[in-house]
């Protein structure tokens, strides 16, 4: 088997991202399994999971308060939902806005190579 791998662009900070898939393949070949060190957790994963949960809740007809209760717990909602700071409700509104944006086609930019959307 002959494997060719082309590096495109200039050498620099972009080079590591281009070599990473090759390192992953080599690790899989060497050990027979994916090496966890070569698959670091994406920083945006937690936020994306929340957005997906909110999108599911919206499609099921949940209110913003119900969504907040699922994400943050009923105790916090009863304590902070009507608080003077309004930060909890604002956070839920941002998540709802993001979920609607993603459902309306914004997910396409998430699929971009550089992942700059999230």
MARGU-455998 format. One line per field, with one value per residue (C-alpha): residue number from 1; x, y, z. Coordinates in steps of 0.1 Angstrom, whole numbers, plus 2048, in hexadecimal, padded with zeros to 3 digits. Each point is the difference from the previous one (the first is absolute). Example, Ala and Ser with C-alpha at 12.3 -4.5 7.8 and 13.67 -1.06 7.14 Angstrom:
# MARGU-455998
num	[1_2]
c1	[87B_80E]
c2	[7D3_822]
c3	[84E_7F9]
//
This chain:
# MARGU-455998
num	[1_2_3_4_5_6_7_8_9_10_11_12_13_14_15_16_17_18_19_20_21_22_23_24_25_26_27_28_29_30_31_32_33_34_35_36_37_38_39_40_41_42_43_44_45_46_47_48_49_50_51_52_53_54_55_56_57_58_59_60_61_62_63_64_65_66_67_68_69_70_71_72_73_74_75_76_77_78_79_80_81_82_83_84_85_86_87_88_89_90_91_92_93_94_95_96_97_98_99_100_101_102_103_104_105_106_107_108_109_110_111_112_113_114_115_116_117_118]
c1	[800_80D_7F3_805_7F8_802_808_7F1_80A_81D_812_7F8_7E4_7EA_818_7F7_7DB_809_817_7E8_7EB_820_80C_7DE_802_823_7F5_7E3_817_81A_7E9_7E0_7EC_7FA_818_7ED_81D_7FB_7DB_7FD_7DE_7F3_7FB_7DF_7F1_7ED_7F0_7F6_7F0_7EC_7F5_7F5_7ED_7EF_7F7_7F1_7EC_7F4_7F4_7ED_7EF_812_7FF_820_7FA_7FC_820_812_7F3_80D_822_806_7E8_7DF_810_815_7E3_7E9_81B_80E_7E6_7F1_820_809_81F_7EC_821_7F0_7E4_818_816_7E1_7F6_822_7FF_7DD_80C_81E_7EB_7E8_81D_810_7DE_7FB_820_81B_80C_810_81A_807_80A_81B_823_80C_7E2_801_7DA_7FD]
c2	[800_823_81D_823_81E_823_81D_820_823_80F_7EE_810_7FE_7F0_7E3_7EF_7FF_7F1_7E6_7F5_7E9_7EE_7FC_7F2_7E7_7F6_7FB_7EB_7EB_7FC_7F7_7F4_81A_826_811_817_819_806_807_81D_80A_81E_81F_807_7DE_808_81F_7EC_7E5_81B_80F_7DE_7F9_822_7F9_7DF_811_81B_7E6_7EF_821_808_823_812_7FA_7DB_7FF_813_7E7_7E3_810_80F_7EE_80B_80C_81A_80A_806_815_813_802_820_80E_825_7F8_7ED_7EE_7DD_80A_811_7E1_7EB_81A_7FF_7DA_801_819_7EA_7E1_811_80E_7DD_7F1_81A_7F6_80E_7DC_803_818_7E9_7E5_817_7F4_81D_7FE_825_803_7F3]
c3	[800_7F7_815_7F3_816_7F4_817_7F1_80A_813_81C_821_819_7E5_7FB_821_7F7_7DE_80E_81C_7EA_7F5_824_809_7E3_80A_824_7F6_7EA_81B_81D_7F0_812_800_818_818_801_7DB_804_819_80A_7EC_815_7F0_805_821_7F0_7E1_815_812_7DF_7F3_820_7FD_7DB_80B_81B_7E9_7E6_81C_809_821_80E_808_825_7FA_7EC_81C_81A_7EB_7FB_822_818_80F_820_7EE_7EB_81D_811_7E2_7E4_80C_80F_7FB_7EB_7E5_7F7_801_7E9_7E8_7FF_7F6_7E6_7F0_800_7F0_7E6_7F8_7FD_7E8_7EC_7FD_7F7_7E5_7EE_816_806_7DD_80D_81D_7E6_7F2_803_816_818_805_804_823]
//
